[in-house]
Amino acid sequence: LFDLSFASASGYEEVEVKNGGTITGKITLKGPVPEPRIFPLVLYPFGPFCKKISDGEGNVRLKEFVVAKDGGLGDAVVALRAVKKGKPFIPIRSNFVAVDCMFHPAEVADDEQFFVSEDGKLHHEHPNVTVLENHEPISMINKDPVIHNIQVFQNEKGNIILNVPLPVSTEPRGGILNFAPGKRVSQMICGMHEFMQSWGFVVDNPYYTKTKKGGAFAIDKIPPGTYQITAWHPHFKIVEKEITVPANGAVSIDFEFDSKEVQRPIYETQKDRRISPATPHDHILKEGDDRIIIE
């Protein structure tokens, strides 16, 4: 286990904000929605258990883009950079659970994780993005009857900063996240099951938010001034703009990502794969089991 009393080292100062302003806006996706990433279950251990999230053809389809009909993009992080003082900054201690061969932020309610589509099928909505703070703890409880593993990558450098086994247990496992200075993008992957993924964006102040399904966002109680504001979504580069926040006022700013600029892992650009994602692999599954699509 680990020490939860570790203090934040961001140097942020909490002060009363009497004349703060608000930033509102929307993030949209231009172009067609990228196809789900496909992971054939035959390549991973404990297939008979993980089949619960199969698409019925022996694959896990990881849908990473939540896009509204008007292009509004969910699960994108908007944050102000280098704000040194302002409203209270509650330390971000990231708690997750591993359940049904998926990583979930622990605070996401069960009724927010599934929906029934028009064709009557049960779909799983995968909370794919979270916000992290450097030098703060991350924990995971493994609720599955099979072994998992936490591997946290510092994506801008490619190295693992945390590697923790997840045995079958009711006790949380984890550690302290120590990113290199200035690094903001991370990815958490199960060392046993590559499709168990969660992305993270590192912040150093409380002026951040994550978009809902419609892509809208708002950040309030901002001290008046000029700031660098960033928007980020997995598989895209960070977009940064400058914005001036008026005293006791509001300002609007929008961001757009182009689906043509999606960056996939290099191995997914290869023509020859270890196994074709179009090939059914039901020989590792048992008939008669409920299956859902991971989104």
C-alpha positions in Angstrom: 0.0 0.0 0.0 1.0 3.6 -0.1 1.0 6.9 1.9 -2.0 9.0 1.1 -0.6 12.0 3.1 1.8 13.0 0.4 1.6 16.8 -0.1 1.1 18.5 -3.5 4.3 20.1 -4.8 2.7 22.3 -7.4 3.3 25.6 -5.5 -0.3 26.7 -6.0 -1.6 29.4 -3.6 -5.3 29.4 -2.6 -6.7 32.9 -2.3 -10.2 34.5 -2.2 -11.3 35.3 -5.7 -13.7 38.3 -5.4 -13.9 39.4 -9.1 -13.4 36.2 -10.9 -14.5 35.5 -14.5 -15.8 32.5 -16.4 -14.7 30.7 -19.5 -17.3 28.7 -21.5 -17.0 27.0 -24.8 -17.4 23.8 -26.8 -15.1 21.2 -28.3 -16.2 19.5 -31.5 -14.8 16.8 -33.8 -14.5 17.5 -37.5 -14.9 14.7 -39.9 -16.1 11.1 -39.5 -15.9 9.5 -36.1 -12.9 7.1 -35.9 -13.6 3.4 -35.9 -13.3 1.5 -32.6 -9.9 -0.1 -31.9 -10.2 -3.9 -32.2 -8.5 -6.3 -29.8 -8.9 -10.1 -30.6 -9.4 -11.8 -27.3 -7.5 -14.9 -28.4 -4.3 -12.8 -27.8 -4.9 -12.3 -24.1 -5.2 -14.4 -21.0 -8.4 -15.3 -19.2 -10.5 -15.2 -22.4 -13.4 -17.1 -21.0 -13.9 -14.4 -18.3 -13.1 -11.4 -20.5 -15.6 -12.6 -23.1 -18.2 -10.6 -21.1 -17.1 -7.5 -23.0 -16.8 -9.3 -26.4 -18.6 -8.0 -29.4 -19.9 -11.6 -30.0 -17.2 -12.3 -32.6 -14.3 -12.8 -30.2 -13.1 -9.2 -30.2 -13.1 -6.2 -27.8 -14.0 -3.1 -29.6 -12.7 -0.1 -27.7 -14.7 3.0 -28.7 -12.7 6.0 -27.7 -14.7 8.9 -29.2 -18.0 10.0 -27.7 -19.4 12.3 -30.3 -22.9 14.0 -30.4 -24.9 14.4 -33.6 -23.7 18.0 -34.0 -20.0 16.9 -33.5 -19.7 17.8 -29.8 -16.8 15.8 -28.4 -17.0 14.3 -24.9 -14.1 13.2 -22.7 -11.9 16.1 -23.7 -9.9 17.9 -21.0 -9.7 21.8 -21.0 -7.3 23.4 -18.6 -5.5 26.7 -17.9 -1.7 26.5 -17.7 0.5 27.9 -15.0 -2.1 29.5 -12.8 -0.3 30.2 -9.5 -3.1 31.4 -7.3 -6.9 31.3 -7.1 -9.8 29.2 -5.9 -9.2 26.2 -3.7 -7.3 23.3 -5.3 -8.4 19.9 -3.8 -5.6 17.3 -4.3 -6.5 14.9 -7.0 -6.3 11.3 -5.7 -7.3 9.0 -8.5 -9.2 5.9 -7.4 -10.1 3.2 -9.9 -11.7 -0.2 -9.9 -11.0 -3.1 -12.3 -14.3 -4.8 -13.2 -15.3 -7.0 -16.1 -11.9 -6.6 -17.6 -12.2 -2.8 -17.7 -10.7 0.1 -15.7 -13.3 2.5 -14.2 -12.9 5.7 -12.2 -14.4 4.7 -8.8 -16.7 7.7 -8.6 -18.5 6.8 -11.8 -22.0 5.4 -10.9 -23.0 2.0 -12.2 -26.1 3.5 -13.9 -23.7 5.9 -15.9 -21.7 3.0 -17.3 -24.3 1.3 -19.5 -27.0 2.3 -22.0 -29.4 0.4 -24.2 -29.2 1.3 -27.8 -32.1 1.6 -30.3 -31.6 -2.0 -31.3 -32.1 -3.2 -27.7 -28.4 -4.1 -27.2 -26.6 -3.3 -23.9 -23.6 -1.1 -24.5 -20.9 -0.2 -22.0 -19.8 3.4 -21.8 -16.1 3.3 -20.9 -14.9 6.4 -18.9 -11.8 6.7 -21.0 -10.3 10.0 -19.7 -9.4 11.3 -16.3 -7.5 14.2 -14.8 -4.4 13.6 -12.7 -2.1 15.7 -10.5 1.7 15.1 -10.3 3.1 13.6 -7.1 -0.4 12.4 -6.0 -1.5 8.8 -5.4 -3.4 6.5 -7.7 -5.1 3.4 -6.4 -7.0 0.5 -7.9 -9.2 -2.3 -6.5 -9.5 -5.4 -8.6 -13.1 -6.7 -8.4 -12.5 -9.4 -11.0 -11.7 -13.0 -10.2 -8.6 -12.9 -12.5 -5.3 -11.1 -12.2 -4.7 -7.7 -13.7 -1.8 -5.1 -13.6 -1.4 -1.3 -13.6 1.1 0.1 -16.0 1.1 3.9 -16.1 3.0 5.3 -19.1 4.3 8.9 -19.4 3.3 9.1 -23.1 5.4 12.0 -24.1 8.6 10.1 -23.2 7.2 6.6 -23.6 8.5 5.2 -20.2 6.6 3.5 -17.4 6.4 5.5 -14.2 4.3 3.0 -12.2 4.0 -0.8 -12.5 1.8 -2.5 -9.9 0.3 -6.0 -9.9 -3.4 -6.4 -9.2 -4.1 -9.7 -7.5 -7.6 -10.7 -6.7 -8.2 -8.7 -3.5 -10.5 -6.2 -1.8 -7.5 -4.1 -0.9 -6.4 -1.1 -3.0 -3.1 -1.3 -4.8 -1.2 1.6 -6.4 1.5 4.2 -5.8 2.5 7.8 -6.3 2.5 9.3 -9.8 5.8 11.1 -10.4 5.8 12.6 -13.9 8.8 14.4 -15.3 8.5 18.2 -15.2 6.2 19.6 -17.9 4.8 16.2 -19.0 1.1 16.2 -19.1 -0.2 13.1 -21.0 -0.4 9.6 -19.5 -1.9 6.3 -20.4 -2.8 3.5 -17.9 -2.9 0.0 -19.5 -3.3 -3.5 -17.9 -0.2 -5.5 -18.4 -2.4 -8.6 -18.9 -5.1 -7.0 -21.2 -4.1 -4.2 -23.6 -7.7 -3.2 -24.1 -8.0 -2.2 -20.5 -7.0 1.4 -20.9 -7.5 4.8 -19.3 -5.9 8.1 -20.4 -4.9 10.9 -18.1 -4.1 14.6 -18.4 -1.9 16.2 -15.7 -2.9 19.5 -14.2 -1.2 21.8 -11.6 -4.2 24.0 -10.6 -8.0 23.8 -10.1 -8.9 25.5 -13.4 -9.7 22.5 -15.5 -12.8 20.5 -16.6 -13.7 17.5 -18.8 -16.4 17.8 -21.5 -19.6 15.9 -21.2 -21.2 14.1 -24.2 -22.3 17.3 -25.9 -18.8 18.8 -25.8 -19.6 21.9 -23.8 -17.4 23.1 -20.9 -17.2 25.9 -18.3 -14.5 27.0 -15.9 -15.4 29.6 -13.2 -13.9 31.8 -10.5 -10.8 32.6 -12.6 -8.7 35.6 -11.4 -8.8 38.3 -14.2 -5.9 38.1 -16.6 -4.5 36.5 -19.7 -3.9 32.8 -19.8 -2.8 29.9 -22.0 -5.8 27.5 -22.3 -5.3 24.0 -23.6 -7.6 21.3 -24.9 -6.7 17.7 -25.2 -8.3 14.3 -26.2 -6.5 11.0 -26.5 -4.9 10.3 -30.0 -4.7 14.1 -30.7 -2.0 16.6 -30.0 -2.6 19.2 -27.3 -4.1 22.4 -28.7 -3.2 25.7 -27.0 -4.7 29.2 -27.3 -4.4 32.5 -25.4 -7.4 33.9 -23.7 -8.1 37.0 -21.6 -10.6 36.7 -18.7 -12.4 39.9 -17.7 -13.2 40.7 -14.1 -16.7 39.7 -13.1 -17.4 38.7 -16.7 -17.5 35.8 -19.1 -15.6 34.9 -22.2 -16.2 32.1 -24.8 -13.7 30.0 -26.7 -14.2 26.9 -28.8 -11.8 24.1 -30.0 -12.0 21.8 -32.9 -10.2 18.5 -33.5 -9.9 17.0 -37.0 -10.5 13.2 -37.2 -7.9 13.1 -40.0 -5.2 13.9 -37.5 -5.9 11.0 -35.1 -2.6 9.4 -34.0 -2.8 5.6 -33.5 -0.1 3.3 -32.1 2.5 2.5 -34.7 1.7 -1.2 -34.7 -1.9 -0.4 -35.8 -0.5 1.2 -39.0 1.1 -2.1 -40.2 -0.7 -4.0 -43.0 0.2 -7.5 -41.5 -1.1 -8.1 -38.0 -0.6 -11.1 -35.7 -4.3 -11.9 -36.3 -6.9 -10.3 -38.5 -9.5 -8.3 -36.5 -12.1 -9.4 -38.9 -11.7 -13.1 -38.1 -14.3 -14.5 -35.7 -12.7 -16.1 -32.6 -15.7 -17.6 -31.0 -13.7 -20.8 -30.3 -12.4 -19.2 -27.2 -15.9 -18.2 -26.0 -18.8 -20.2 -24.8 -22.2 -19.9 -26.4 -25.2 -18.6 -24.4 -23.3 -15.9 -22.5 -24.3 -12.2 -22.5 -22.0 -10.0 -24.4 -21.7 -6.2 -24.4 -19.7 -3.8 -26.5 -17.2 -1.7 -24.6 -17.4 2.0 -25.4 
